[in-house]
Amino acid sequence: MAERRTGVKKSEPRTSPAHFRNKHLLSIGDLDRFEVENLLDRAEAFAPLLEQPIKKLDTLRGRTLINLFFESSTRTQSSFELAGKRMGADVVNMSVKSSSVAKGETLIDTAATLNAMRADLLVVRHGASGAAELLARKVDCAVINAGDGKHEHPTQALLDAFTIRSRLGQIEGLTIAICGDVLHSRVARSNVSLLNLMGARVRLVGPPTLMPIGADRWGAEVFHDMRKGIGGADVVMMLRVQRERMAGGFFPSAREFFWFYGLDEDKLKHAKPGALVMHPGPMNRGVEIDSSVADNPSVSLIETQVRMGVAVRMAVLEALANGGASEGAR
């Protein structure tokens, strides 16, 4: 197992803060490879802090972070909340169910209200693709897309990349298979973009009914046979079957889906010896993944992904709070 040294001492990371060219993080397309590597390096510097008794910095002291989640998300919202608090920010979690939105307020009116609050950072998750971009045009603060419809989830892709790099030492040259409900997955879209940017060979694996039209133009190989799709892969990344987004019958039954596309020990044998397994969560055990694989510490990185998420989001918050860097400054 490749471990990377951080040189972190006590509580303050030594590496320089990352910078974005753009004011917001709405898509992986907002980043170039330099910025991604810079963010991962910064996250690597923050990671040891999370294991210390005193986990707080004052980097964002006096700044206000608002979490605006129109969709439920235990992992992502908690991760951003912890990241903001670890950086010393004032964190506000807005409950959409009890807010004016539930009473019929439009997204644009919500943006005007948020703007009046003078927040510095806004993390938004919404069921409609493009919602984060719309908010970014209407507010003065930096906006982070925490998942919009079937579009993107950029910080999930960043934490996945950080998890892979932390375990294997690099991403370039790896074969990574993303499997399952690709059609409804914003995680898949962001990961394909980021992994391609970092020089990985990406495969998409799933039934034809759960594979987007034109997926073969994403820069990934498409497979409908699970065993062939993960054959020789270094990393197998499973996706949640998003039943809440399915209006029709995309597969006959959960049992049949697991038989053909669920990751179990038998199918995993077709991947590269020592292959690692990932899942963005929450998992549907016995549908997309078997417990014997998900809970096996020798192959599963699922708990590690959760831990890495806080460090990555600390790096993202810091970079956006610092403001975009000009090309000349870079």
C-alpha angles and dihedrals in degrees: 000000000000114000121191121216118232103184089218116162125195111320109327119080113228100210119095117260116264120246133209125213088217131059093230140040105223102139141009084246087071089070135068124206093263091056093046093051090046091052093048091049090051092048088051089056092050096047097079089052090066090061094052124097091239108047102173131110128180096222093118098030110150093019123115123221119193120197109205109183118176088174125050116256123162096181102042098041094045090046093053091044092052092044092052093047093046087056092050098252126144104248124204121188109201115209105220093190091063097034133095088268089071088054093056105275113155124238090248091053089049089053091053090051092049091048090055089056090062096224118177099210130025123194112194135185118183138167093231122080110239096024093117091050091050091052091047090059092051104044133063097220129081113275125210119197108226092180130318119200112292091329115090148325104193101176090053089056090048093051090046090053091047091051092051094046093047091054102036101027096235145028102208112101096015122128110227123185118202108199141190131014098022093154096069098030122111086175090063093050094050093044094051090052095047098042091049089050090053094050102256125142106241129202129188115209127187147099117299090248091059097042116094119239107260095021088135087067094058092086094261136105114248123220131178094187110078097206093049092043095056094036109134093354119155093207130025111201113193122202129214116253100240102211092167089067095047116098095173143029106292093166133008099246143339089252092055092045090054092048092057105025109014114109113241133156093270095054092042089061087072091063122081114293107269093020116167127229128219137180128178092216164245091101127214098212113212091020108065099000139022119233091233088066100034093052098041106109093199092066108013121091094174097111090042090057090058092050093046091051094073094052092047093049090049088056092048094048092049093049094050093043088055090054129234118307120229120240089250092055091054 
